[in-house]
Structure formats: structure tokens, C-alpha cells
Amino acid sequence: MRLKTEETNHYKFTEKFGRPLEEYQSVRNATETLNKTTIHSYKSALSQFFLWIGEDPDTAIANRKTQLKADDETADHYERKVRAYKKMLEDKGETGRCIAGKIGRISGFFANNSKRFSLNLGTMKYNQKRKVPKYSPDNTLMRQLYSFADCARDRLIIALAYQNGLAPVDVASIICGEIPPDPFKYYQSSRAKNGVVYHAVTTPEIVQEYQAYRNLHSEIKDGEPLFRSREKNELDGAGVSQILSNLIIKAGFDDIAGFYPKSLRDGFEDALVDADLPSKVKEAMMGHSGGIEHEYGGQKRLEARLEEAMQKAYSKLILTEVVTTNGKSAQKIVDLDNAVIESQKKILALETTNTSLTERLTTTEKELSEIKQTIQAVVEKLEKTNWCIDKSKDKTK
């Protein structure tokens, strides 16, 4: 669950040192060439570390410079601090993977400010055992989760995370206009984590929810970030992760150990394995460095191969209520759905025309009634006039 603002290390850091972490020059130097996702990771790790040692970043860099110049027993002051910090995190029960990430960000902070400020930590060993085993949701569970999404945005997020294997931060990085408008079409982007290209293929669910979302949010232009919050703000990776977490809780799956937003990506990988796809195709669709680009002489052949692979795997990834055996059947269903929608539009147009004709008929009948009344009045007047004329003739005789 996402922490309240006052519970975050970033907020506590600002309260303690008087200004946000990103306003320190040393932090700017360390993160100026990094992407948005990595900068967020740096802020999280550095806020916690500097709160623990009780120094702000600029002071730490100034002290590091002084200590290295002195070349005495204080030269390894920050190495000892980092090792003690690692021990503290281990005692708190944090996993080795998490600790390794935090130590990496701290080391990067010093090295990015100046190569000579780099920490000499040697080989640090981390316990790689997971606190909670990874959980990979199967297709039945994912279809249930999909049914709990009550808007096109949330259904599209689930479809992209599960059927294209995107992590929450990669979903948040999608640009409007990047997704093709037809099912089983190739597109590509780069992973926010490491910049590696992921090769993706659309599905009927992705296309349907993407079009529905675009229709609802026509104010989002091509080239802009696709996803918005209900307050119209751009969603980041944490925001997408929170949406998925809320849906997991709403569906009653929060009691499943290890079921997190990133688990949808693991479910996608299992589906590709179950579909018996070649390993390099699987690695390419997962966004791993599989080197599939070197297998083909041209991009078109690569795209066709991956589109075929998605059609083969789609039966294990389908999220709609109708189960199909292959991608072609799914395409037929989408075409039928579109035909039904068009028919409904035509029926609505006919009903509107019928209503208009009924209103015109009613108006015409009313006008005819008024004309009849007018004619009747004229006839009565004429008859009265004729009677008066006849009377006059009689008198004259």
C-alpha cells in the first residue's frame, strides 16, 4: 500500500534538512544524466541513507573530499558508514535484492559526483533468498481480476501489463499514438529500467480498451503520456502500481502471498513458456537482451515472426469471457463486436429518424385539423351570407 506523504522518507528528509533532496547540487550532479525512473529510485534510496547518517548530500560530498585529501584513517569513513547501513537493513529484515539496489544508488551518488569520490566497497555479499516467493497468476485468475476493472483505463493497464508483460513503470511510459489501432500488430518501445527494447504485439483487448480510452480522453494528443489520473494528472509508475494494487484488493486477491502488480509480468512470461515459443522470441517479448534482432535480415520478418508468436500464445492470455483457440478466432470476435456496434448505431439513427417523422406527422395532423376548422368556419359564413341574400330577394318581390 502506498505510504501517506508524511510517512515517506522524502518528506522526513525535507522536514529534517529544510529543503527537498533534489534541490541539493550534489544530487543534481548525480542524477542529471539519468532517466526519470532511475532518478525516482535514487531519491528513495538517498533520502533514507542521509536521514540515517544525519548529513545532507552536499555536506557528505564536502566531507568526502576533505577526508580523501587528508589520506588518513578518516579516508574510508563513508565505506564504513555504508557497511554499517547494510547491516542495519539486514537486521530490519529487508531482502538482499532490495539492499543491493539501495547500496548501488548510494555508490552511484558518490561516483557520479566525481570518479575519485567513488566508494571502495570491495565485494559485498547479499542474501538472495526471497522473503516471499514470486507468484505468477494464471489466466483464470487474471480474467477475474480484469472483470473487476470498471473503466477503460484500468482494463487497458491490466491488458498491457499481462498481455505485453510490461512493468508498471513501463505502462506509465507509454506515449499516446504508440499503440497500433489493430489487433496482432507489432510495436516497440524501451524499458524504463534499463533502456532495452521490448518487442510487443497488440491483442483484441488492448486495441478495444485503447480505442475506448482515447474516445473518452480526446484531449490527450499524440506524443503525450497516455495515462492520466482522475484528476487529469500524468500517472507515473507508482500511480499505475497503485491502480493495480487497488484492483487486486478489490478482487479479494490481496491474501495471496507474493501477488503484486509486477506479478502480471510473470504471468505473461509463464504463458509464453506454456505456448512453447522459442526462447529468443520469448526473451524479445519480455524485453530481455535476447539478441533476436540478429536472427533476421530485416525488420519486417522480425515483426511477422513476433505477430505469429502472439497469435499462438493468445489463447493462454485471453481476458474476455469468450474463450478462443487462436488469434484468428479472436479477430473474428472483434470484427463481430464492431459489426454489432455499427448495427446499434444504425438502429439508433433509425429510431431518431422515426421519432422525427412521428413528430412531423403529429404537427401535420394538427395543421390539417386547424385547416378543417377554418374551412368549416368559412362554409358556415358563406351559408349565412347566402341566407341573407335570399331574404333580401324575397322582400324585393
N, C-alpha and C positions, 0 to 999 in steps of 0.2 A: 504494500500500500504506500502511496506517495506521502512523504512527510509534510506536515504543515510548515509554512515558511519559517516560523520561529524555531523549528526543530532542526533545520538544516545547518550543516557546518558552515556553509557560505554566509548565512545570516549571523551565526555566532561569531564568525571571523570579523565581519563588519562591525558588530557590536563591541568586540574587544579592541580592535585596532583603529576604529574610527572611519574607515573607508573600505569600499569593496576590494576584493583581491585583484580584480582586473585593472584597477587604477594604478597599481604599482608598476614602475618602469621595468623592473626585473621580470615581472610576469609577462609584460608586453613583449620584451625581448625574447622570452622563452616560447611564446605562442604565436608570434606574428606570421609565421610561415605555415602554420598548421590549419587543418580544416576545422569546420565548426564542431563536429562531433568530438574530435580529439581535444579541442580547447575545453569543451564541457567536462571531459574526463580529467584534464589537468586541474581545472578549478575544484572539482570534487576532492581529488587526492591531496592537492596542496593546501586547501583550507583546513583539512583535518590535521595534516602534519604540522603546519605552522601554529595551529592552536595548541598542539601537544607540546612543542618545544618552547612556546611562548615568545616567538620572534616574528616580526613581519618579514616578507620576502626581501625587500631592499636591504634591511639590516643583516639578513643571513648572507647575502651576496657580499656586502661590505666586510663582514667578519671573515668570510671565506678567503677573500683577497688578502686581508691582513695576516691571517694565520699561515697562508702559503708563503708569504714574503718572510715571515719570521722563521720558517723552516725549523720549528722545534716540536715539542710534544703536543702542541695545540693544532698541528697541521692536519691531523686526522680526526678533528673534533666532530665534524659532521658525518664522517663514516661511522663513528661510534654512536652518534645520535640515531642514524638510520638503522643500525643493527638493533639498538635498544627498542626502537619503534616497531621493527619487525617482530621482536619478541613479545611486545605488548599486544600486537594484533593477534599473534598466535595464541596468547593466553586468553584473549577475548573469545576465541573460537572461530575466527574468520578462516576461510579456506585458503589453501596455498595459492590457488589461481587468483583469488581476489587480492591477496597480499602482494603477489608478484606484479600485478598490474599497478598497484599503488607505489611500490618501490621503483618501478620503471618510470613512472611520472615524476617522482622526486629526483631521480638521477637525471632525467631529461631536462628538468628545470635548471639544474646547475650546469649541465653540459651545453645547453642551448644559450646560456648567457655568455659563456666563454669555454673553449675547449680545455683550457688549463684549470677551470673550476670543476672539472669532472670528478665524480666521486670514485675512489678506488675501492670497490666493494668486494672484489675478487669473485669467487664462485659462491653464490648464495643458493642454498638448497631449500626447496619448498615442498611441503606435503601435498601431493597431487590428489589425494583422496577427496572425493566429493562428500560434502556434508549431507546432501540429499541427492540420490541418484537421479539422472536425467529421466524425464518422462516424455514419451512420444505418443501423442494422441492418435487413435485410429480413425478411420473415415466415419464410422458410425457416430463417434463422439463429436467429431468436427461438424457433422451435419446437424447435430443437436445444438451445438454452440451457434452455428450460423442462423438457426431458426430463432434464436433469442435476440439477434440484432434487429432493431426496429427502424433503421434508416439506411438509405443507400450508402452513406459514408462509412458506417460501421461494417456493413456487409462487404463493401469493397476492400476495406482494410483486412478483414478476415480472408477474403479470397486471394489477395496479393500475398499475404503472409503464409498462407497454407498452400496455394496452388503455384506460387512462384518462389516460395522459400525465402522471402525477404524478412530480415530482422526489422524490428520496429523503427530503428533509425533509418533504414533503407526505404521503408514505406514513406516516412516523413520527407525523404529527399526527392520523391518523385515529382516531376515537373508536369504541369498541365500541358496536354498535347503530346506527351511522350508515349502514351499507350495507344496502340493501333485500334481502330474502330471495329475490327472484325475478329472473330474467334480464331484461334490457332494460327496467329500471326506472330512473327518474331519481333522482338525489340530488345534493346540492351541499354544498360547504364553501368555505373560503377558503384561498388560498395563503399559506404561512408567510412567503414572501419579501416580499410587498407587500400582503397582505390582500385582493387582488382575488378575487372569487368565481369558482370554476371549476365548470362545469356538467358533471356526469359521469353516465354511464349504465352500469349493470351488464352483465356478459356471463355466459354459462354457466360459463366457467372461474372468474370472480371469485366467483360465487354458490356453486359447488361447493366451492372451496377455503376460502371464508369459513365455510361451514357445517361443513366438516371440522375447521377450526381451532378453531371455537367448541366443537365436541363434545369436542375434546381438552383445551381450556382453559376448562372451565366456571367456574373460579374468577375469570375476568375478567368483571366486571359491566358492564352498560350504563352509559355515561357515563365509563368509564375508558379510558385509552390502550389501543389494541388490541394492539399488537405487544410481545412480550417476548423477551428473550434466553433462552438455555438455562439461565441462572442465575436466571430469573424476574424480571430487572430490565427496566424500561421501555427500549425501543430509541429512540434519538434518530436524527437524520438521518445522522450519521456511522456509526452502527451498521447502519442499513439499507443505506447505501452500501457498507459493508464486506462485507455478505452478498452483494450483487450482484457486487462485485469478486471475491470468492472463487468464485462460480459462473462468472464469465467465465473465470477462470484454470482452474477445474476442467474446463470445456468445451473448453479449448485455444484460446480466442479472444483471449488477452492479447497475442498478437503482432500484432493488428490495430490499426494506428495510429489513435488518436482514439476507440477504443471504451471508453467509461467508463459507469458506472451511469446518468448523466444522458442517455446516448445513447438509452436506451429511449424517452424522451420525444420525441426527434427522430424515431424510427421511427414513433411514433404519429401525429405530425404529417404525415409523408410518406404514411401510409396514408389519412388523411383527405383529403389532396390527391388521391391516386390514385382515391379513391371519388367524386371530383368533387362534393364538398359545397360549398354556398355559403360564401363567405369568412367571413360573420358567424357562421355555425354553427360553422365550424372554430375561429374565434377564441374563441367561448364555451366550446367543449370543451377548448381548450388553456389556459383560464384567463387569456386576454388581455383587455384592456379593449376589447371589440368593440362594446359598446352594444347587444347583441341584446335586452336587456330592453325597449328602447323600440320594438321591432318589433311586439310583440304587446300586446293589451289585457289579457290575463290570464295568470297563471302556468300554468294547465292547458294552454293552447295552446302555450306555450313548451316545456313538458315533453314534450308529444306530438311536437312537431317534432324535438326532440333525440333522443327514443327512436327515431323513424323514421330519423334520420340514422345512429345506431349500428347499426341493423339493416342498413342499406345498406352501411356500411363494415366490418361484422363479418367478411365473407369474407376481407378483407385483413389481419385481426388475429387470426384463429383460432390457438390454441396447441395444441389437441388433435390427435391423429393423424388423426381423421376430418375430411376437408375438406368443408365445406358451401357452398352457393351463396348462402344468405341466412340471416337471423336466425331465420326460422320453422323452417327445417330444423334449425338448431342447437337450437331449443327442443324439437323432437320428439325429438332425440337425448337431451337432458337428461331428458325425460319417460320415454323408454325405459330410460335408465340407472336412474332412480328405480324404475321398474316391476321391473327386474331385481333391484335391491337388496331390494325388498319381497318378491319371489318367493324370493330366497335366505333371507330371514328366516323365511318360511313353511316352507320346506324344513327349515331348522334346527329350527324348532319341532316339525315332524312327526317329525324324526329323534329329537329329545329325547323326544317322546311315545312313539315306537316303542321307544326304549331303556327307558323307564319300564314300558311294557306287557310287554316281554320279561323284565324283572327281576321283575315281579309274577307272570308265568306260571311262571317258574322257582321262585319262592317257593311258589306254589300246588302245583306238581308235587311239590315236596319235602314239603309238608304232607300231600298225598294219600298219598305213599309212607309217611310216618310213621303215618297213619291205617290204611293197609292192614296195616302191621306190627302195630299194636295189635290190630286185628280178628283177625288170624291168631293172635296170642298168646292172645286171649280164646277163640277157637274151639278151639284146642288144649287150653286149660284146661278148657273145658266137656266136650270129648270125654273127657278124663282123668277128670273128675268122674263122668260117666255110666258109664264103665267100672267105677269103684269102686262105684257104686250097684248095678250089675248083679251084681257079685261078691258083695255083701252079701246080695242076694236069694237067690242060689244056696245060700249057706251056711245061710240060714234054712230053706229047704226041706229 
